Amino acid sequence: MNRYRLETVVFITGAVVMALELVGSRIVAPYLGTSIYVWTSLIGVILASLSLGYYWGGRLADKKPDYRTFSLLILSSAIFTGIIGIIKIPVLDAVCRFVPDIRASAVIAATLLFAPASVLLGTISPYAIRLRMENLEHSGATVGRLYAISTVGSIIGTFAAGFFLISFLGSRNILIFLSLILFAVYFLSCPKNNSRTGKGTAVCLAALLLSAHFFLASGSGGTTIDIDTKYSRILIEEMTATGIGKKVRLIRVDRNWAQGAVIIGEPDELFFSYSGFYRLADHFYPGNRNALLIGGGTYMLARDYIKRNPGNHMDVVEIDPDFTRLAKKYFYLEDDKRITSIHEDGRTFLKRSTDKYDVMFIDVFKSSASPPFQMTTAEAIRSASNLLNENGVLMTNIYSAIQGDKGKFFRAAYATIKSVFPQVYVFPVQYPLYGEESQNIIIVAMKSEIPPKFESADPEMQSYMSHLWQYKIDCDLPVLTDEFAPVEHYLVEVIKDF
């Protein structure tokens, strides 16, 4: 084992680096979301930290190439990796509170949480190379071999974290796991003459970090469930809703945005006001028989549709099977032959399906106000249109303003849908007369060229139709395409509101 000690160390630390980067996305997601800005910040900060670590490790190794210093670098990386789980909540709370811009907050959070451990992990490979060069004549081969081993470790760490660890352990447990692995590597790298005091101190530090993690986990309270799935980190919480004074259960993928909610004890009541606007499908396509919902979430929309149309059928495309499982466990979803769950990405379903629908509902969000860009493009909208019957109706929910800087995403989405459908109508939900306010906006697109009526004898339908936007919509942004869809950029000012 001693013969391959350095190779083992660089292999394991290489794996830890990539696992830390992947779990980092799950740590920040409940606070900052999973937008391209968050991923860019994580990757950029960790790469910068590793570069600094490579430089520092090389300089340090030239000055003092010994196993004692080498082992202390590994011990330090173990400590700072474990500390991430202890400080993540106060750091992310503070960043969200004091830094409104998503780009700045993502960079600052990634730096505070992951830079120290990443810098220390970056020192290990160049230091190991310097130690190995004392005994080997061929320096080029030594450098190439150790960096290759480190890279192989990174590849295995990437697949292990992405395919297994995140789904089965959860982000907090992964941090504990990675920290303990590095503590074990510290003992592997210790010189034989290392003092018992140093090893005892390392054991005490590991025990303290473990105790702190378990204490924080036991005192987390409030959250009913917190799990990592293959697709996202899911939080389910209960709260008393302001205004109605009723207990509500919410499901989230970040703390600023609820993917769905239900009033406890009143499973058929719609909690979110925008949900009722989907009932307009019955006005714009009276007598519709089958529907498609992309974005199942809690399945509240599916249950409401079937309740109002008991003879109809709805296919629900929900990418994450855990959402469906949790909807059954916590959100009153029951097995119903009229509702078919399809666990697939919405875009791939639109592309491959040959079924036809009377009405289609799209209600998909990654986090905060940001939908998956691939569901907003002209190519996606054309695929949706192809699945609709001759007089089919598409209804989609977005969160945006209509006018001003906060309305950029809406205007781009409107232009995109307008490029495919002959008739498009807009229903702002919370502020029907104020175009510069961020709010839910229901967009109704019709394949038929016959103008609909905007009057109904049904008071509920009439109340929804009274929100029809009848003012000018600026055509100042290009159609979204698979090639160019800067959704997060258009939503920057909207996300600041959260």
C-alpha positions as CSV (number, residue, x, y, z in Angstrom):
1,M,0.0,0.0,0.0
2,N,2.8,2.4,0.8
3,R,4.2,1.9,-2.7
4,Y,1.0,3.4,-4.2
5,R,0.2,5.8,-1.4
6,L,0.5,8.9,-3.4
7,E,-1.5,7.4,-6.3
8,T,-4.3,6.4,-4.0
9,V,-4.4,9.9,-2.4
10,V,-4.6,11.8,-5.7
11,F,-7.2,9.4,-7.0
12,I,-9.5,9.8,-4.0
13,T,-9.1,13.6,-3.7
14,G,-9.8,13.9,-7.4
15,A,-13.1,12.0,-6.9
16,V,-13.9,14.2,-3.9
17,V,-13.5,17.5,-5.9
18,M,-16.1,16.5,-8.5
19,A,-18.5,15.0,-6.0
20,L,-18.2,18.3,-4.0
21,E,-19.0,20.3,-7.1
22,L,-22.1,18.3,-7.9
23,V,-23.5,18.3,-4.4
24,G,-22.8,22.0,-4.3
25,S,-25.7,22.5,-6.8
26,R,-28.1,20.8,-4.4
27,I,-26.9,22.8,-1.4
28,V,-27.5,26.2,-3.0
29,A,-30.6,25.1,-5.0
30,P,-33.2,25.8,-2.2
31,Y,-31.9,29.3,-1.9
32,L,-30.6,30.4,-5.3
33,G,-32.3,27.9,-7.7
34,T,-30.6,25.9,-10.4
35,S,-30.3,28.5,-13.2
36,I,-27.4,28.7,-15.6
37,Y,-26.1,31.5,-13.3
38,V,-25.8,29.2,-10.4
39,W,-24.1,26.5,-12.3
40,T,-21.7,29.0,-13.9
41,S,-20.8,30.4,-10.5
42,L,-20.2,27.0,-9.0
43,I,-18.0,25.8,-11.9
44,G,-16.1,29.1,-12.2
45,V,-15.4,29.5,-8.4
46,I,-14.3,25.8,-8.0
47,L,-12.0,26.0,-11.1
48,A,-10.5,29.3,-9.9
49,S,-10.0,27.8,-6.4
50,L,-8.4,24.7,-7.8
51,S,-6.0,26.9,-9.9
52,L,-5.0,28.8,-6.8
53,G,-4.5,25.5,-5.0
54,Y,-2.3,24.1,-7.8
55,Y,-0.1,27.2,-7.7
56,W,0.1,27.3,-3.9
57,G,0.6,23.6,-3.6
58,G,3.5,23.7,-6.1
59,R,5.2,26.6,-4.3
60,L,4.8,24.9,-0.9
61,A,6.1,21.6,-2.2
62,D,9.3,23.2,-3.5
63,K,9.9,24.9,-0.2
64,K,9.1,21.9,2.1
65,P,8.5,18.6,0.4
66,D,7.6,16.3,3.3
67,Y,4.7,14.0,4.2
68,R,3.9,15.8,7.4
69,T,2.9,19.0,5.5
70,F,1.2,16.9,2.8
71,S,-0.9,15.2,5.4
72,L,-1.8,18.5,7.1
73,L,-3.1,19.8,3.7
74,I,-5.3,16.8,3.5
75,L,-6.5,17.2,7.1
76,S,-7.4,20.8,6.4
77,S,-9.4,19.9,3.3
78,A,-11.3,17.3,5.4
79,I,-12.1,20.0,8.0
80,F,-13.2,22.6,5.5
81,T,-15.3,20.1,3.6
82,G,-17.1,19.2,6.8
83,I,-17.6,22.8,7.8
84,I,-19.6,23.5,4.6
85,G,-22.6,21.6,6.0
86,I,-22.4,23.5,9.2
87,I,-22.3,27.0,7.8
88,K,-24.4,26.6,4.6
89,I,-27.7,27.8,6.0
90,P,-26.5,31.0,7.7
91,V,-24.3,31.8,4.7
92,L,-27.1,31.2,2.2
93,D,-29.6,33.1,4.3
94,A,-27.3,36.1,4.5
95,V,-26.5,36.1,0.8
96,C,-30.1,35.9,-0.2
97,R,-31.1,38.7,2.2
98,F,-28.4,41.2,1.4
99,V,-27.4,40.4,-2.3
100,P,-30.5,40.7,-4.5
101,D,-28.8,40.1,-7.9
102,I,-28.8,36.4,-8.6
103,R,-25.4,36.5,-10.4
104,A,-23.6,38.2,-7.6
105,S,-25.3,36.1,-4.9
106,A,-24.4,32.9,-6.7
107,V,-20.7,33.9,-7.0
108,I,-20.5,35.0,-3.4
109,A,-22.2,32.0,-2.0
110,A,-20.1,29.6,-4.0
111,T,-16.9,31.4,-2.9
112,L,-17.8,31.4,0.8
113,L,-18.9,27.8,0.9
114,F,-16.7,26.0,-1.6
115,A,-13.5,28.0,-2.2
116,P,-11.6,27.1,1.0
117,A,-12.0,23.3,0.6
118,S,-11.4,23.5,-3.2
119,V,-8.2,25.5,-2.8
120,L,-6.9,22.9,-0.3
121,L,-7.9,20.0,-2.5
122,G,-6.1,21.7,-5.4
123,T,-2.8,21.7,-3.4
124,I,-2.7,17.9,-3.1
125,S,-1.8,16.8,-6.7
126,P,1.2,19.2,-7.2
127,Y,2.5,18.3,-3.8
128,A,2.1,14.6,-4.4
129,I,4.0,15.0,-7.7
130,R,6.9,16.8,-5.9
131,L,7.1,14.0,-3.3
132,R,7.1,11.3,-6.0
133,M,9.9,13.1,-8.0
134,E,12.3,12.5,-5.1
135,N,12.4,8.9,-6.0
136,L,11.7,8.7,-9.8
137,E,14.0,9.8,-12.5
138,H,11.4,10.4,-15.3
139,S,9.6,13.6,-14.1
140,G,7.4,13.9,-17.2
141,A,6.0,10.4,-16.8
142,T,5.4,11.1,-13.1
143,V,3.5,14.2,-13.7
144,G,1.4,12.6,-16.5
145,R,0.6,9.5,-14.5
146,L,-0.4,11.3,-11.3
147,Y,-2.6,13.8,-13.1
148,A,-4.2,11.0,-15.1
149,I,-5.0,9.1,-11.9
150,S,-6.4,12.3,-10.4
151,T,-8.6,12.8,-13.5
152,V,-9.8,9.2,-13.4
153,G,-10.8,9.8,-9.8
154,S,-12.7,12.9,-10.8
155,I,-14.5,10.9,-13.5
156,I,-15.5,8.2,-11.0
157,G,-16.5,10.9,-8.5
158,T,-18.7,12.6,-11.0
159,F,-20.6,9.4,-12.0
160,A,-20.8,8.1,-8.4
161,A,-22.2,11.4,-7.1
162,G,-24.6,12.0,-10.1
163,F,-25.9,8.5,-10.4
164,F,-25.9,7.2,-6.8
165,L,-24.8,9.4,-3.9
166,I,-27.2,12.4,-4.4
167,S,-30.2,10.1,-4.9
168,F,-29.5,7.8,-1.9
169,L,-27.6,9.9,0.6
170,G,-28.7,13.5,0.3
171,S,-26.5,16.6,0.3
172,R,-25.8,16.8,4.1
173,N,-24.9,13.1,4.3
174,I,-22.7,13.4,1.2
175,L,-20.7,16.2,2.9
176,I,-20.2,14.1,6.0
177,F,-19.2,11.1,3.7
178,L,-16.7,13.2,1.7
179,S,-15.2,14.7,4.9
180,L,-14.8,11.3,6.5
181,I,-13.1,10.0,3.4
182,L,-10.6,12.8,3.5
183,F,-10.0,12.2,7.2
184,A,-9.2,8.5,6.2
185,V,-6.9,9.8,3.5
186,Y,-5.1,11.9,6.1
187,F,-4.2,8.8,8.1
188,L,-3.1,7.1,4.9
189,S,-0.8,9.9,4.1
190,C,0.6,10.4,7.6
191,P,4.3,9.6,8.0
192,K,5.1,6.6,10.2
193,N,6.7,8.9,12.8
194,N,3.8,11.2,13.0
195,S,2.8,11.9,16.6
196,R,-0.1,10.2,18.3
197,T,-1.2,13.6,19.4
198,G,-1.7,14.7,15.8
199,K,-3.7,11.6,14.9
200,G,-5.7,12.0,18.1
201,T,-6.5,15.6,17.3
202,A,-7.7,14.5,13.8
203,V,-10.0,12.0,15.4
204,C,-11.4,14.6,17.8
205,L,-12.0,17.1,14.9
206,A,-13.8,14.4,12.9
207,A,-16.0,13.6,15.9
208,L,-16.8,17.3,16.5
209,L,-17.8,17.8,12.9
210,L,-20.0,14.7,13.0
211,S,-21.6,15.8,16.2
212,A,-22.3,19.3,14.8
213,H,-23.9,17.8,11.6
214,F,-26.2,15.5,13.6
215,F,-27.1,18.3,16.0
216,L,-28.1,20.6,13.1
217,A,-30.0,17.8,11.4
218,S,-32.0,16.9,14.6
219,G,-32.8,20.6,15.1
220,S,-33.9,21.4,11.6
221,G,-37.6,21.2,12.5
222,G,-40.2,22.8,10.3
223,T,-39.5,20.9,7.1
224,T,-41.8,17.8,6.8
225,I,-39.5,16.2,4.3
226,D,-36.2,17.0,2.7
227,I,-34.9,14.6,0.0
228,D,-32.6,14.6,-3.0
229,T,-34.0,12.9,-6.1
230,K,-32.4,12.3,-9.4
231,Y,-33.6,15.6,-10.7
232,S,-33.9,18.1,-7.8
233,R,-33.8,18.7,-4.1
234,I,-37.4,18.6,-2.7
235,L,-38.7,20.3,0.4
236,I,-42.2,19.8,1.8
237,E,-43.3,22.2,4.4
238,E,-46.4,23.2,6.3
239,M,-47.4,26.7,7.2
240,T,-50.4,28.8,8.1
241,A,-51.3,30.8,5.1
242,T,-51.6,34.6,5.6
243,G,-55.1,35.9,4.8
244,I,-57.0,32.7,5.0
245,G,-55.7,31.4,8.3
246,K,-55.6,27.8,7.1
247,K,-52.9,25.2,7.3
248,V,-51.2,24.7,3.9
249,R,-48.7,22.1,2.8
250,L,-46.2,23.2,0.1
251,I,-43.7,21.4,-2.1
252,R,-40.6,23.3,-3.1
253,V,-37.4,23.0,-5.0
254,D,-36.2,26.3,-3.6
255,R,-37.3,28.4,-0.7
256,N,-38.5,31.3,-2.9
257,W,-40.9,29.3,-5.0
258,A,-43.5,26.6,-4.3
259,Q,-44.1,24.0,-7.1
260,G,-47.5,23.3,-5.6
261,A,-49.6,23.5,-2.5
262,V,-52.7,22.1,-0.9
263,I,-55.0,23.3,1.9
264,I,-54.8,20.5,4.5
265,G,-58.1,18.9,5.0
266,E,-59.5,20.6,1.9
267,P,-58.0,18.7,-1.0
268,D,-60.3,20.0,-3.7
269,E,-59.7,23.7,-3.0
270,L,-57.2,25.5,-5.2
271,F,-54.7,27.4,-3.1
272,F,-52.9,29.3,-5.9
273,S,-55.1,31.8,-7.7
274,Y,-53.6,31.2,-11.1
275,S,-54.7,27.5,-11.0
276,G,-58.3,28.5,-11.5
277,F,-57.5,30.2,-14.8
278,Y,-56.8,26.8,-16.4
279,R,-60.5,26.2,-16.1
280,L,-60.9,28.6,-19.0
281,A,-60.0,25.6,-21.2
282,D,-63.7,24.6,-20.9
283,H,-64.8,27.9,-22.2
284,F,-62.3,28.1,-25.1
285,Y,-62.9,24.4,-26.1
286,P,-66.3,23.4,-24.8
287,G,-66.8,19.7,-24.8
288,N,-63.1,18.9,-24.7
289,R,-62.5,15.2,-23.9
290,N,-58.8,14.6,-23.4
291,A,-56.0,16.8,-22.0
292,L,-52.3,16.9,-21.5
293,L,-50.6,18.4,-18.5
294,I,-46.8,19.0,-18.7
295,G,-45.5,19.6,-15.2
296,G,-47.5,17.4,-12.8
297,G,-46.1,18.7,-9.5
298,T,-48.7,17.9,-6.8
299,Y,-51.2,16.9,-9.5
300,M,-53.6,19.5,-8.2
301,L,-54.4,20.7,-11.7
302,A,-55.0,17.2,-12.9
303,R,-57.3,16.4,-10.0
304,D,-59.2,19.6,-10.6
305,Y,-59.6,19.0,-14.3
306,I,-60.9,15.4,-13.7
307,K,-63.3,16.6,-11.0
308,R,-64.8,19.2,-13.3
309,N,-64.8,16.8,-16.3
310,P,-65.4,13.4,-14.8
311,G,-65.8,11.7,-18.2
312,N,-62.5,13.0,-19.5
313,H,-59.0,11.7,-19.5
314,M,-55.7,13.5,-18.8
315,D,-52.1,12.5,-19.4
316,V,-49.7,14.0,-17.0
317,V,-46.0,14.3,-18.0
318,E,-43.9,14.7,-14.9
319,I,-40.1,14.2,-15.2
320,D,-39.5,13.2,-11.6
321,P,-41.3,10.1,-10.4
322,D,-40.6,11.2,-6.8
323,F,-42.9,14.1,-7.3
324,T,-45.7,11.6,-8.2
325,R,-44.9,9.5,-5.2
326,L,-44.9,12.5,-2.9
327,A,-48.2,13.8,-4.5
328,K,-49.8,10.5,-3.5
329,K,-48.4,10.5,0.0
330,Y,-48.8,14.2,0.9
331,F,-51.1,15.9,-1.6
332,Y,-54.2,13.7,-1.9
333,L,-53.4,12.1,-5.2
334,E,-55.2,8.8,-5.6
335,D,-54.9,6.1,-8.3
336,D,-57.4,7.0,-11.0
337,K,-57.6,5.4,-14.4
338,R,-58.6,8.8,-15.8
339,I,-55.1,10.2,-15.0
340,T,-52.1,8.6,-16.6
341,S,-48.7,9.5,-15.3
342,I,-45.8,9.6,-17.8
343,H,-42.4,10.1,-16.2
344,E,-40.4,11.8,-18.9
345,D,-38.9,15.2,-19.8
346,G,-41.7,17.4,-21.3
347,R,-39.7,18.3,-24.4
348,T,-38.8,14.7,-25.3
349,F,-42.5,13.7,-24.8
350,L,-43.7,16.5,-27.2
351,K,-41.2,15.3,-29.8
352,R,-41.9,11.6,-29.7
353,S,-45.7,11.4,-28.9
354,T,-48.2,10.8,-31.6
355,D,-51.3,11.2,-29.4
356,K,-53.7,14.0,-30.0
357,Y,-55.3,16.3,-27.4
358,D,-58.1,18.8,-27.2
359,V,-56.3,20.9,-24.6
360,M,-52.8,21.2,-23.3
361,F,-51.6,22.8,-20.1
362,I,-47.9,23.7,-19.6
363,D,-46.9,24.5,-16.0
364,V,-43.2,23.8,-15.6
365,F,-40.6,25.6,-13.5
366,K,-37.1,24.6,-12.5
367,S,-36.8,27.1,-9.7
368,S,-37.9,30.6,-8.7
369,A,-39.6,32.0,-11.8
370,S,-37.4,30.2,-14.3
371,P,-38.9,27.5,-16.6
372,P,-36.6,25.0,-18.5
373,F,-35.5,27.0,-21.5
374,Q,-36.2,24.0,-23.8
375,M,-39.9,24.3,-23.1
376,T,-40.2,27.9,-24.1
377,T,-38.7,27.8,-27.7
378,A,-40.5,27.9,-31.0
379,E,-39.5,24.3,-31.7
380,A,-41.2,23.2,-28.4
381,I,-44.3,25.3,-29.2
382,R,-44.5,23.8,-32.7
383,S,-44.3,20.3,-31.2
384,A,-47.1,21.2,-28.8
385,S,-49.2,22.5,-31.6
386,N,-48.7,19.3,-33.6
387,L,-50.2,17.3,-30.7
388,L,-53.3,19.4,-30.6
389,N,-56.5,18.6,-32.5
390,E,-57.8,20.9,-35.2
391,N,-59.4,23.3,-32.7
392,G,-57.0,22.5,-29.8
393,V,-56.1,25.0,-27.1
394,L,-52.7,25.5,-25.4
395,M,-52.6,27.2,-22.0
396,T,-49.3,28.0,-20.3
397,N,-48.4,29.7,-17.0
398,I,-45.3,32.0,-16.8
399,Y,-44.2,34.4,-14.1
400,S,-43.2,37.8,-15.4
401,A,-44.4,41.3,-15.9
402,I,-45.8,42.4,-19.2
403,Q,-44.1,45.7,-19.6
404,G,-40.7,47.2,-18.7
405,D,-37.5,45.3,-17.9
406,K,-39.4,42.7,-15.8
407,G,-41.5,41.9,-18.8
408,K,-38.8,40.8,-21.1
409,F,-39.4,37.1,-20.7
410,F,-43.1,37.5,-21.2
411,R,-42.7,39.5,-24.4
412,A,-40.2,36.9,-25.8
413,A,-42.5,34.0,-24.8
414,Y,-45.6,35.8,-26.3
415,A,-43.7,36.5,-29.6
416,T,-42.7,32.8,-29.7
417,I,-46.2,31.5,-29.2
418,K,-47.6,34.1,-31.6
419,S,-45.3,32.8,-34.3
420,V,-47.0,29.4,-34.1
421,F,-50.6,30.0,-33.2
422,P,-53.0,32.3,-35.0
423,Q,-54.7,33.4,-31.8
424,V,-53.0,34.3,-28.5
425,Y,-54.6,35.9,-25.5
426,V,-53.1,37.0,-22.2
427,F,-54.6,36.9,-18.7
428,P,-52.5,38.5,-16.0
429,V,-53.7,36.9,-12.7
430,Q,-52.8,39.1,-9.7
431,Y,-52.7,42.6,-11.3
432,P,-54.9,42.6,-14.4
433,L,-54.4,46.3,-15.0
434,Y,-50.8,46.7,-14.1
435,G,-48.4,45.5,-16.7
436,E,-45.2,46.4,-14.9
437,E,-45.9,44.1,-11.9
438,S,-44.4,40.6,-11.7
439,Q,-47.2,38.1,-11.6
440,N,-48.5,34.8,-12.9
441,I,-49.6,35.3,-16.5
442,I,-51.8,32.7,-18.3
443,I,-51.3,32.6,-22.0
444,V,-54.0,31.0,-24.1
445,A,-53.2,30.0,-27.7
446,M,-55.8,28.6,-30.1
447,K,-55.3,26.7,-33.3
448,S,-58.7,27.8,-34.5
449,E,-58.9,31.1,-36.4
450,I,-62.4,31.8,-35.3
451,P,-62.3,34.5,-32.6
452,P,-63.8,33.3,-29.3
453,K,-66.4,35.1,-27.2
454,F,-65.2,36.7,-24.0
455,E,-68.5,36.5,-22.2
456,S,-70.0,33.7,-20.2
457,A,-73.1,33.1,-18.2
458,D,-70.9,31.3,-15.7
459,P,-69.9,33.9,-13.1
460,E,-66.6,32.0,-12.4
461,M,-65.6,32.0,-16.0
462,Q,-66.6,35.6,-16.4
463,S,-64.4,36.6,-13.5
464,Y,-61.4,34.9,-15.1
465,M,-62.1,36.5,-18.5
466,S,-62.4,39.9,-16.9
467,H,-58.6,39.7,-16.6
468,L,-58.1,39.7,-20.4
469,W,-55.2,42.0,-21.2
470,Q,-56.5,44.5,-23.8
471,Y,-53.6,46.8,-24.0
472,K,-50.6,47.0,-26.4
473,I,-47.9,44.3,-26.1
474,D,-44.5,45.5,-27.4
475,C,-42.9,43.4,-30.0
476,D,-39.3,44.3,-29.0
477,L,-37.7,40.9,-28.4
478,P,-36.9,38.0,-30.8
479,V,-38.6,34.7,-30.9
480,L,-37.0,32.1,-28.5
481,T,-35.4,29.2,-30.3
482,D,-33.3,26.2,-29.3
483,E,-30.3,28.2,-30.6
484,F,-31.0,31.3,-28.7
485,A,-33.2,31.3,-25.5
486,P,-31.7,33.6,-22.8
487,V,-34.5,32.9,-20.4
488,E,-32.5,33.4,-17.2
489,H,-31.2,36.7,-18.5
490,Y,-34.7,38.0,-19.3
491,L,-35.8,37.0,-15.8
492,V,-33.0,38.6,-13.8
493,E,-35.1,41.6,-12.6
494,V,-38.1,39.3,-11.8
495,I,-36.0,37.0,-9.7
496,K,-34.8,40.0,-7.7
497,D,-38.3,40.4,-6.4
498,F,-38.0,37.1,-4.6
